[in-house]
Amino acid sequence: MSEVKILRLVTGEDVIAKIGENDQGVSLNKSFVIIPQQLGPGKPVQLMMTPYAPYSKSDTITIKSDKIISSVEPKEEILKSYTQNTSRILQPNSNLITETKLPKLDS
């Protein structure tokens, strides 16, 4: 079972992902870059998560181990946010439009 870690890469990026190892290096599953943002002077810093490789076909990326500076366990609130962002569970909703319930357009 893979565990969620925050990795600091040599590029300076902080990446949160489900971590595994393979013979090519470290595999990152459902990886996100953590970006700190401050909306203005004196305002608190907020964290934003954006996909690490948004143009990839796969949810898993392998990086070489020598590209990782550090690895830490995320704080509970960051882990909770990551889990919510990576969950594929949809709540049932009768108003949800799906491919089988596409509205017909009159010409």
C-alpha positions as CSV (number, residue, x, y, z in Angstrom):
1,M,0.0,0.0,0.0
2,S,1.4,3.4,-1.0
3,E,1.5,6.2,1.5
4,V,0.9,9.9,0.9
5,K,4.1,12.1,1.2
6,I,5.2,15.6,0.4
7,L,8.4,15.6,-1.7
8,R,10.6,18.6,-2.2
9,L,12.2,18.3,-5.6
10,V,15.5,19.8,-6.8
11,T,13.4,22.2,-8.9
12,G,12.0,23.7,-5.7
13,E,8.5,22.3,-6.2
14,D,6.6,20.7,-3.3
15,V,4.7,17.7,-4.6
16,I,2.1,15.7,-2.7
17,A,1.3,12.2,-4.0
18,K,0.8,8.6,-3.2
19,I,4.4,7.3,-3.2
20,G,5.8,4.0,-4.4
21,E,9.1,2.7,-5.6
22,N,10.1,0.9,-8.8
23,D,13.3,0.1,-10.6
24,Q,13.3,3.5,-12.5
25,G,12.9,5.6,-9.3
26,V,10.0,6.9,-7.3
27,S,6.5,6.6,-8.6
28,L,4.0,9.4,-7.8
29,N,0.4,8.5,-8.1
30,K,-2.2,11.4,-8.3
31,S,0.4,14.0,-7.8
32,F,-0.2,17.7,-7.1
33,V,2.1,20.6,-6.7
34,I,1.5,22.7,-3.5
35,I,1.6,26.4,-4.3
36,P,1.5,28.9,-1.4
37,Q,-0.4,32.1,-2.2
38,Q,-0.9,35.4,-0.3
39,L,-3.8,37.5,-1.6
40,G,-2.3,40.7,-0.2
41,P,0.1,42.2,2.4
42,G,-0.8,41.1,5.9
43,K,-3.2,38.4,4.6
44,P,-2.7,34.8,5.6
45,V,-0.9,32.5,3.2
46,Q,-3.2,29.9,1.6
47,L,-2.2,26.7,-0.1
48,M,-3.4,25.8,-3.6
49,M,-3.0,22.4,-5.2
50,T,-2.6,22.0,-8.9
51,P,-2.0,18.8,-10.9
52,Y,1.8,18.0,-11.2
53,A,1.6,16.7,-14.8
54,P,-1.8,17.8,-16.1
55,Y,-1.1,16.7,-19.7
56,S,-0.2,13.2,-18.8
57,K,-2.4,10.3,-19.9
58,S,-1.6,8.4,-16.7
59,D,-2.2,9.2,-13.0
60,T,1.3,7.8,-12.2
61,I,4.6,9.5,-12.9
62,T,8.1,8.1,-12.2
63,I,10.9,10.5,-11.2
64,K,14.5,9.6,-10.4
65,S,15.3,9.3,-6.8
66,D,18.2,11.8,-7.0
67,K,15.7,14.5,-7.9
68,I,14.2,14.4,-4.4
69,I,15.7,16.6,-1.7
70,S,13.3,15.6,1.1
71,S,10.3,13.6,1.9
72,V,7.8,14.3,4.8
73,E,4.4,13.3,6.0
74,P,1.8,15.9,5.3
75,K,-0.1,17.8,8.1
76,E,-3.6,16.4,8.7
77,E,-5.4,19.4,7.1
78,I,-3.2,19.1,3.9
79,L,-3.8,15.3,3.8
80,K,-7.5,15.9,4.2
81,S,-7.5,18.4,1.3
82,Y,-5.4,16.1,-0.9
83,T,-7.8,13.1,-0.2
84,Q,-10.8,15.2,-1.1
85,N,-9.2,16.4,-4.3
86,T,-8.2,12.8,-5.4
87,S,-11.4,11.1,-4.4
88,R,-13.5,9.9,-7.4
89,I,-16.6,9.3,-5.4
90,L,-19.6,11.2,-6.7
91,Q,-22.6,11.8,-4.6
92,P,-25.8,10.7,-6.3
93,N,-27.7,13.7,-7.7
94,S,-30.8,13.5,-9.9
95,N,-29.9,16.8,-11.6
96,L,-26.5,15.4,-12.8
97,I,-26.3,15.3,-16.6
98,T,-24.5,12.1,-17.8
99,E,-23.8,10.8,-21.2
100,T,-26.9,8.7,-21.0
101,K,-29.1,11.6,-20.0
102,L,-27.9,14.2,-22.5
103,P,-30.7,16.8,-23.2
104,K,-32.0,16.7,-26.8
105,L,-31.6,20.0,-28.7
106,D,-34.4,20.9,-31.1
107,S,-33.2,22.2,-34.5
